[in-house]
């Protein structure tokens, strides 16, 4: 018989799935910011303030991703 993973009725699996989905969303936004930063910095007349804000947002996303990864597996250094 195949080993079928059943969801934990305590809600732990649902929480894990929720965290993993959030990490995916944040990684997509992080990647999109890479593209935006690259396009903005390639322009001769780029807005330095906007560039700084996007970089700060990207760092914040990275911190959030790291925190969520630690929530998923606290025994592994993220």
C-alpha positions as CSV (number, residue, x, y, z in Angstrom):
1,X,0.0,0.0,0.0
2,X,1.3,3.5,-0.9
3,X,2.3,5.8,1.9
4,X,-0.3,8.5,1.8
5,X,0.3,11.7,3.8
6,X,-2.8,12.7,5.8
7,X,-3.3,16.2,7.0
8,X,-2.8,16.7,10.7
9,X,-6.2,17.5,12.3
10,X,-4.5,19.8,14.8
11,X,-4.0,22.3,12.0
12,X,-0.2,22.0,11.9
13,X,-0.2,20.9,8.3
14,X,-2.6,23.7,7.3
15,X,-0.3,26.2,9.0
16,X,2.7,24.7,7.3
17,X,1.0,25.0,3.9
18,X,0.0,28.6,4.7
19,X,3.6,29.5,5.6
20,X,5.0,27.8,2.4
21,X,2.5,29.7,0.2
22,X,3.4,33.0,1.9
23,X,7.1,32.3,1.3
24,X,6.4,31.6,-2.4
25,X,4.5,34.9,-2.6
26,X,7.3,36.9,-1.0
27,X,9.9,35.2,-3.2
28,X,8.0,36.2,-6.3
29,X,7.7,39.8,-5.1
30,X,11.5,39.7,-4.2
31,X,12.2,38.6,-7.8
32,X,10.0,41.2,-9.3
33,X,11.8,43.8,-7.3
34,X,15.1,42.6,-8.8
35,X,13.7,43.2,-12.2
36,X,12.3,46.6,-11.2
37,X,15.6,47.7,-9.6
38,X,17.5,46.6,-12.7
39,X,15.3,48.5,-15.0
40,X,15.3,51.6,-12.9
41,X,19.1,51.6,-12.4
42,X,19.6,51.2,-16.2
43,X,17.9,54.5,-16.8
44,X,20.0,57.6,-17.0
45,X,17.4,59.7,-15.2
46,X,16.5,57.2,-12.4
47,X,14.9,58.4,-9.2
48,X,17.4,57.8,-6.4
49,X,14.8,58.0,-3.7
50,X,12.6,55.4,-5.5
51,X,15.6,53.2,-6.0
52,X,16.4,53.4,-2.2
53,X,12.8,52.6,-1.3
54,X,12.8,49.5,-3.6
55,X,16.0,48.3,-2.1
56,X,14.7,48.7,1.4
57,X,11.5,46.8,0.4
58,X,13.6,44.0,-1.1
59,X,15.6,43.7,2.2
60,X,12.4,43.6,4.2
61,X,11.1,40.8,2.0
62,X,14.3,38.9,2.5
63,X,14.0,39.2,6.3
64,X,10.4,38.1,6.2
65,X,11.3,35.1,4.0
66,X,14.1,34.1,6.5
67,X,11.7,34.5,9.5
68,X,9.0,32.3,7.8
69,X,11.6,29.7,6.9
70,X,12.7,29.5,10.5
71,X,9.0,29.1,11.5
72,X,8.7,26.1,9.2
73,X,11.9,24.4,10.4
74,X,13.3,26.1,13.6
75,X,16.1,23.5,13.9
76,X,17.7,24.5,10.5
77,X,19.5,27.8,10.1
78,X,17.7,29.7,7.4
